[in-house]
Amino acid sequence: MINRKKWLGILVSTGVFIAFGSSFMRPPKEKHKNVYPRFKNNNPNKVRDSVISKKSFLQAYKVLMSPRCINCHPSGNAPLQGEDSHIHTQGVLRGQDGKGMYALKCSNCHQPKNTPGPGMPPGNPKWQLPPESTKMVFQGKTPRQLAAQLLNSKENGGKNKAALIDHVTNDTLVAAGWHPAQGLTLPPLSHAEFAKQFKQWLDKGAYLPD
């Protein structure tokens, strides 16, 4: 007859064997599945698309190259004027703050509103060129060069994408291009369409045109 100690020894050794052996008999664990759903972009306008982005900038570029924009974004330090974008008469220059030099200040002739009559100066309370530190030259720039410049915060006055969109959408001096003085032409797109195309260029990835 097996005594009590032997029974305990058999039970313990058998239990260890079963426990040890069962670890080899278990089916392999399934790989961990990600229970969290993949993030979905609920705003389709934010999906990157190089084709749409580039096309949108080329549409906006038509406005940026029009006299209403070019004339205040010249390659030199003198503003331009007229439909042919000739150098401003009276020897007007940019100045450090973009508001003219010495006695020849922009606000001397450019009043808060357009001055009535053909050939009279357009007006806006903020009338000026970009300052000397960030000239933001449009004149002579290819689409690719201008797009790159607009995205460069060192050249655009420290603006990020949101600030650029706000600038072209809400800045009253930008909007003044669509309220020209008598005899001057409008840009090729409406202000709303221009702002839409500009924003779409950025929202779709801010790609540089080829």
Number of C-alpha atoms within 10 A of each C-alpha: 4 6 7 8 8 11 11 11 11 11 11 12 12 12 12 12 11 11 11 11 11 10 10 9 8 8 7 8 6 6 6 6 6 7 6 6 6 7 6 7 9 8 7 10 13 13 12 16 16 16 13 18 23 25 17 23 26 20 18 23 20 15 20 21 20 20 23 25 20 20 24 25 22 22 17 13 21 21 25 23 17 15 13 10 18 13 18 14 11 7 10 20 22 24 19 16 14 22 21 22 15 9 8 16 18 21 16 9 15 19 16 13 15 18 16 11 10 10 12 14 17 21 21 18 12 17 23 20 25 21 17 14 13 17 21 20 20 24 20 12 13 14 21 16 14 21 21 15 17 19 18 14 14 12 16 18 17 12 17 14 15 11 12 20 19 14 16 19 18 12 12 14 17 18 16 20 20 17 19 17 21 15 12 17 16 17 20 16 15 12 19 12 13 23 19 17 23 23 24 23 27 22 21 20 17 23 22 19 19 8
